[in-house]
Amino acid sequence: MEFSKLIDPFKLIESGLNGIINFFKAWRGFKLVIFGTTRTGKSTLWQYLQTEKMVDPSAVDKTFEVTPLEKFRLKTIRLSFMKVGVLATDVPGDKQFRATWADVLQQVKPHGIIFLMDNVDDTSNIPPAGYDEKRLAEHLEAFQYLTELIMSEPEVYKNLQAIAIVVNKSDTFPKQLGYGKILERSGVSQTFRQYNELEKCRSTAFSCSALYGTNVTNMIRWMVQSMSSGGSE
């Protein structure tokens, strides 16, 4: 049965958080949620996944960050290499809206999670080291919060099959700075390793440029394959 015949997505989107949760519950395929703090490029990645084309920064819809309960974005991702669609959404990154993270996890029970981070907040003013310590601390706090939410909900943990930690804005990385160093410097890698229970999920890290689409297809391909395999073997 086509999902469009199962339920009217437009009416559900209009109803905000309850609408998107109900639609996710009705969906029988794979479910993917994109998490991350503010200004990591979630909106840009979201837009690229709809077109598979380089994103015009001026055309990115960023109102979602400030009106999350009124404007949830719901879309079936079906990139050129994919045989099946994946129902996906992202969540607001601002701290004042973090309560929605728990609501989405509890009700949606996603099969896959993308945690998006970056090396700097302001790409027009990149420090000599190539990363912003304050920014990396924000990512660590957000990732710890997300991980604790996952582990506190047995049904969420049980359903989760794949986690990708993605360092966006790879076009801003200095030559001497790879995404692995950013992950280690932020403490996100160490935090993930502390949760041995998450080893049941397939997990990996990527760098990407959501703006230019660099490595995005590889990331989504891995996510789809991992969700299809049902977690770690």
Secondary structure, DSSP 8 states (H G I E B T S, - for coil): --HHHHS-HHHHHHTTHHHHHHHHHH--S-EEEEE--TTSSHHHHHHHHHHSS---GGG---GGGT-TTT----EEE--TT-SS-EEEEE---SGGGTHHHHHHHHHH--SEEEEEE-S-S-TTS--TTSS-HHHHHHHHHHHHHHHHHHHH-HHHHHH--EEEEEE--GGG--TT--HHHHHHHHTHHHHHHH-GGGGGSEEEEEE-BTTTTBTHHHHHHHHHHHHHHTS--
